[in-house]
Amino acid sequence: MFILPAPKAGKGCCTTRTSPSFLFSTPQHFSDFNLISITFCRARVALASTYIIMKKSFLLLHIAVVLAGFTGIFGKLISINEIGLVWFRALFSMILLYLILKGSRKFQTYDRESKWLLIASGLLPGLHWLLFYASIKYSNISIGVICFCTTGFFSALLGPLVAGKRFSSREVLLSLLTVIGVGLIFHFDTSYRLGITLGLISSMIGSLYMLTNEKLIRRYDAAMINYYQMTGITLSIGLLIPVYVYASPVAIKLMPTGADIGYLLILASFCTIAIYVMVAESLRRISAFTVSLSFNLEPVYSILLAVLFFHEGRQLNLAFYAGLLIIITSVLLQMLLSIKTSK
């Protein structure tokens, strides 16, 4: 803004109107105004960018959840024992990841200490898989995937102990809301006690994996973490197979059929590599608890697919829809709270 020069007094001269001084700016005031405007615009752009990034992170996360809904289905379709299933899944995933990373020239080299750290971190997802598929084999898909819902609950309890996080009553309450939903969907038939026990232990180990992976993703590339973890699973489960076969009271089928190999390739590519990379990228912006809680939707997809393909006899009654609504509510609440906190 600038001040118009006052007209000279004389005939036909109009009366000079002096504008209030606070409406005008000196060059210094003009510079300050520009600086404030630019700062405000940059803040708006930063907030918009953060919102877009958060939306992308949640989109990736929920695509991963949908794909994860098929893992229980493949666990039922594949005829080999759970330990063989986990070993072949990890082996195929490791080979496919190596070819993809080498072909795209994105394979990264780390020092020996980092390599062994990442390989050792594969122990947790390996045990999680093993117990998860054992839960399905010894019960059914519904039990295995519903027990997985308690991952968020374990993350809320173990987070302060493992990751040094502050205890969050909000996370515990949201987790308990999910547990109530799980209880409504499935009444925990005592005839499947072994499957339930294995599923709950698997869920606890899965939460530990999420918490430790949250730290790794800040230091290493997501795809490389996945590659070395698949290597760790292949090595550790491979060493465990002889002990598993010896200790098992029944015969164990380890060699896959042609159909099994096809299912394992799909499981390795879409339901392993794609999921782990998406989850790892999501963990850059979203907490491990929110990721775990979002995966509470996985059982919903798995149960619907199980009813569709395997006719497990689960009638979708009012209790099912009530439990489903509670689980979705807990997930949406956590998503909204996470987005609000990021702003």
C-alpha distance (Angstrom), angle and dihedral (degrees) to the residues before:
residue distance angle dihedral
M1 . . .
F2 3.77 . .
I3 3.87 138.4 .
L4 3.81 118.9 -109.4
P5 3.81 112.9 -132.2
A6 3.80 112.4 -106.5
P7 3.87 114.3 -111.7
K8 3.81 117.3 -112.3
A9 3.78 117.2 -99.3
G10 3.75 115.5 -103.1
K11 3.79 146.1 92.0
G12 3.72 112.7 -18.1
C13 3.67 90.9 9.2
C14 3.75 116.0 146.2
T15 3.74 122.5 -136.9
T16 3.81 112.1 -88.4
R17 3.79 113.7 -115.4
T18 3.72 114.0 -154.9
S19 3.78 114.5 -155.3
P20 3.79 119.7 -137.7
S21 3.77 111.2 -89.2
F22 3.79 94.2 -126.8
L23 3.85 90.0 66.6
F24 3.77 93.0 62.3
S25 3.74 133.5 65.3
T26 3.73 134.7 -145.5
P27 3.83 116.5 -141.3
Q28 3.81 88.8 -93.2
H29 3.80 91.7 52.0
F30 3.81 89.8 47.4
S31 3.82 90.0 53.6
D32 3.80 91.9 49.1
F33 3.79 90.9 49.0
N34 3.82 90.6 52.1
L35 3.78 91.4 48.7
I36 3.81 92.0 51.8
S37 3.81 91.4 47.2
I38 3.78 92.8 49.8
T39 3.81 91.7 47.0
F40 3.81 90.9 49.5
C41 3.83 91.9 49.0
R42 3.78 91.8 48.5
A43 3.79 90.6 50.0
R44 3.81 90.5 51.8
V45 3.81 91.2 48.8
A46 3.81 90.8 48.4
L47 3.81 91.7 50.2
A48 3.81 91.2 47.7
S49 3.81 91.2 48.2
T50 3.81 91.3 49.1
Y51 3.80 90.7 49.8
I52 3.83 91.7 50.1
I53 3.81 92.0 47.6
M54 3.80 91.1 49.0
K55 3.81 90.7 49.7
K56 3.81 89.9 50.6
S57 3.80 90.8 48.8
F58 3.80 92.1 51.6
L59 3.82 90.9 45.5
L60 3.81 90.9 53.6
L61 3.79 89.9 45.7
H62 3.79 94.5 53.4
I63 3.80 93.9 44.8
A64 3.81 84.8 55.6
V65 3.82 89.8 49.9
V66 3.82 91.6 53.0
L67 3.81 91.2 49.8
A68 3.81 89.6 46.6
G69 3.79 88.3 58.2
F70 3.80 87.7 71.3
T71 3.82 96.0 54.7
G72 3.79 93.0 80.7
I73 3.80 90.0 48.5
F74 3.80 91.6 54.5
G75 3.81 89.0 46.2
K76 3.80 87.2 61.4
L77 3.81 96.2 40.3
I78 3.81 95.6 51.0
S79 3.78 109.3 81.6
I80 3.81 101.2 -156.1
N81 3.81 124.4 95.2
E82 3.81 119.4 -83.2
I83 3.82 94.3 -105.0
G84 3.78 92.2 51.7
L85 3.80 90.0 46.2
V86 3.82 92.1 53.2
W87 3.82 92.9 46.0
F88 3.82 95.0 49.9
R89 3.82 91.6 42.9
A90 3.81 91.1 53.6
L91 3.82 93.1 42.3
F92 3.81 94.2 51.3
S93 3.82 90.8 43.9
M94 3.81 91.3 51.3
I95 3.82 92.9 49.8
L96 3.81 94.2 45.4
L97 3.80 92.3 47.4
Y98 3.79 92.0 49.2
L99 3.83 91.6 51.7
I100 3.82 92.5 46.0
L101 3.80 94.6 47.7
K102 3.79 93.8 44.7
G103 3.80 92.9 44.9
S104 3.80 92.3 50.5
R105 3.83 91.8 41.8
K106 3.78 90.9 -123.5
F107 3.79 96.6 119.2
Q108 3.80 108.6 124.3
T109 3.78 128.5 -158.1
Y110 3.79 121.6 -137.3
D111 3.76 133.5 -173.1
R112 3.81 118.9 -92.0
E113 3.80 94.5 -100.4
S114 3.82 92.5 53.2
K115 3.81 92.1 46.8
W116 3.79 93.4 53.4
L117 3.80 91.5 44.0
L118 3.81 90.6 55.5
I119 3.81 93.1 42.8
A120 3.82 90.7 50.7
S121 3.81 90.0 49.5
G122 3.81 86.7 65.5
L123 3.82 90.3 72.6
L124 3.81 92.6 79.2
P125 3.83 98.5 51.3
G126 3.82 88.6 41.9
L127 3.82 92.4 56.6
H128 3.80 90.3 41.4
W129 3.83 91.2 55.2
L130 3.78 93.2 44.3
L131 3.80 94.6 53.3
F132 3.81 93.0 39.5
Y133 3.80 93.1 56.2
A134 3.80 91.1 40.8
S135 3.81 87.7 55.6
I136 3.81 89.9 53.5
K137 3.81 93.9 44.5
Y138 3.82 92.6 49.8
S139 3.82 94.9 43.8
N140 3.80 125.1 1.9
I141 3.80 142.1 -74.0
S142 3.81 94.2 -89.8
I143 3.80 94.1 56.5
G144 3.79 94.8 44.7
V145 3.79 95.7 50.5
I146 3.81 96.5 39.6
C147 3.81 91.2 54.2
F148 3.80 85.6 54.4
C149 3.83 87.6 65.6
T150 3.80 89.7 76.3
T151 3.83 91.0 68.4
G152 3.82 90.3 94.7
F153 3.79 90.3 50.9
F154 3.81 92.0 52.6
S155 3.82 90.5 45.1
A156 3.81 90.7 55.0
L157 3.82 91.3 50.2
L158 3.82 98.8 39.7
G159 3.82 97.6 39.2
P160 3.84 94.9 82.3
L161 3.82 91.1 46.3
V162 3.82 100.5 42.5
A163 3.79 104.5 28.5
G164 3.81 98.7 26.9
K165 3.79 91.8 -119.3
R166 3.78 124.2 156.8
F167 3.77 114.1 -97.2
S168 3.81 108.0 -102.1
S169 3.79 118.2 -155.4
R170 3.81 87.6 -169.8
E171 3.80 91.7 60.3
V172 3.80 92.0 47.2
L173 3.81 92.1 49.7
L174 3.81 92.1 48.7
S175 3.80 89.5 48.2
L176 3.80 91.7 50.4
L177 3.80 87.9 51.0
T178 3.80 87.8 56.2
V179 3.80 91.9 47.8
I180 3.82 88.9 54.3
G181 3.79 89.2 51.7
V182 3.79 90.6 49.7
G183 3.78 90.5 50.6
L184 3.79 91.5 53.4
I185 3.81 93.7 48.9
F186 3.78 94.6 46.6
H187 3.78 125.6 26.1
F188 3.84 94.3 -158.0
D189 3.77 101.2 -114.7
T190 3.83 107.3 -142.3
S191 3.82 90.9 -138.4
Y192 3.82 87.1 73.2
R193 3.80 95.5 49.8
L194 3.84 94.2 128.5
G195 3.80 92.5 49.5
I196 3.80 91.0 48.7
T197 3.82 92.8 49.2
L198 3.80 92.7 49.6
G199 3.80 90.3 46.2
L200 3.81 93.5 52.4
I201 3.82 93.0 48.3
S202 3.80 88.6 48.4
S203 3.80 89.8 51.8
M204 3.81 92.4 51.4
I205 3.82 91.3 50.6
G206 3.80 89.3 46.8
S207 3.81 90.3 56.1
L208 3.82 90.3 50.8
Y209 3.80 88.7 52.1
M210 3.82 91.4 52.0
L211 3.79 91.9 50.3
T212 3.81 95.1 48.6
N213 3.81 93.1 42.4
E214 3.80 89.7 54.7
K215 3.82 88.0 66.3
L216 3.81 95.5 43.7
I217 3.80 94.4 52.1
R218 3.80 90.2 62.1
R219 3.81 90.7 59.9
Y220 3.80 106.6 32.5
D221 3.79 141.0 40.1
A222 3.83 113.7 -89.2
A223 3.81 95.9 -130.1
M224 3.81 92.2 47.3
I225 3.80 91.2 49.9
N226 3.80 88.0 52.4
Y227 3.83 91.9 48.8
Y228 3.80 95.2 51.0
Q229 3.80 92.1 43.0
M230 3.81 90.3 53.1
T231 3.81 87.0 50.2
G232 3.81 89.6 51.4
I233 3.81 92.0 49.4
T234 3.81 91.8 48.4
L235 3.82 92.0 51.1
S236 3.82 98.1 42.0
I237 3.81 97.0 43.1
G238 3.81 89.8 43.3
L239 3.82 89.3 57.1
L240 3.80 90.4 46.0
I241 3.83 96.3 52.0
P242 3.87 96.8 80.2
V243 3.83 91.0 49.7
Y244 3.80 90.9 45.4
V245 3.81 92.4 51.0
Y246 3.79 92.6 46.5
A247 3.82 94.4 47.8
S248 3.81 96.3 43.8
P249 3.83 114.2 103.0
V250 3.82 90.8 -150.5
A251 3.79 134.1 50.0
I252 3.80 113.9 -84.9
K253 3.80 122.6 -143.2
L254 3.79 109.7 -143.9
M255 3.83 105.7 159.1
P256 3.83 113.5 85.9
T257 3.80 124.3 -138.0
G258 3.80 123.2 -129.5
A259 3.81 90.5 -93.3
D260 3.81 90.0 48.3
I261 3.80 91.0 54.9
G262 3.81 90.7 52.1
Y263 3.80 91.3 50.0
L264 3.81 91.0 46.0
L265 3.81 91.9 53.0
I266 3.81 91.0 52.2
L267 3.80 90.1 44.9
A268 3.81 91.2 49.8
S269 3.81 97.3 46.7
F270 3.80 106.5 36.0
C271 3.81 103.7 19.0
T272 3.81 97.6 39.0
I273 3.80 115.3 23.8
A274 3.80 95.8 33.7
I275 3.82 93.1 44.1
Y276 3.80 96.3 47.0
V277 3.80 93.9 47.3
M278 3.83 91.5 47.6
V279 3.80 92.1 47.9
A280 3.80 91.9 46.5
E281 3.81 91.0 51.4
S282 3.81 90.2 47.4
L283 3.81 90.7 52.7
R284 3.81 88.8 63.8
R285 3.82 88.8 71.5
I286 3.81 105.8 14.1
S287 3.79 127.7 61.6
A288 3.80 122.6 -112.3
F289 3.81 89.3 -115.3
T290 3.82 92.5 56.1
V291 3.82 90.9 47.5
S292 3.81 90.7 49.8
L293 3.80 91.5 46.9
S294 3.81 92.4 49.0
F295 3.79 89.7 54.1
N296 3.80 86.7 63.5
L297 3.80 84.4 86.2
E298 3.82 90.2 63.3
P299 3.84 93.9 81.8
V300 3.79 90.5 53.6
Y301 3.81 91.3 58.7
S302 3.80 92.3 40.7
I303 3.80 94.1 50.3
L304 3.80 92.2 49.0
L305 3.81 90.3 49.1
A306 3.82 91.2 45.9
V307 3.81 91.2 52.3
L308 3.81 89.8 46.8
F309 3.82 98.4 47.4
F310 3.80 105.7 23.0
H311 3.81 104.0 27.7
E312 3.79 90.8 -137.2
G313 3.77 88.8 179.2
R314 3.78 95.7 -115.3
Q315 3.76 105.5 150.6
L316 3.76 111.9 -148.3
N317 3.80 97.5 -132.9
L318 3.79 131.7 162.6
A319 3.83 91.7 -79.4
F320 3.82 90.1 57.5
Y321 3.80 93.3 52.9
A322 3.81 91.6 44.1
G323 3.82 91.1 52.2
L324 3.80 91.0 44.9
L325 3.81 90.8 52.2
I326 3.82 91.6 50.4
I327 3.83 92.8 49.7
I328 3.81 92.6 47.9
T329 3.81 90.2 47.3
S330 3.82 92.1 53.2
V331 3.82 91.1 49.2
L332 3.82 94.3 47.2
L333 3.80 91.8 47.2
Q334 3.79 91.3 52.9
M335 3.82 91.7 46.9
L336 3.80 92.3 51.6
L337 3.80 92.4 45.8
S338 3.83 90.9 49.4
I339 3.81 92.6 50.7
K340 3.83 90.8 46.8
T341 3.81 91.3 49.4
S342 3.84 92.0 48.9
K343 3.79 89.2 56.4
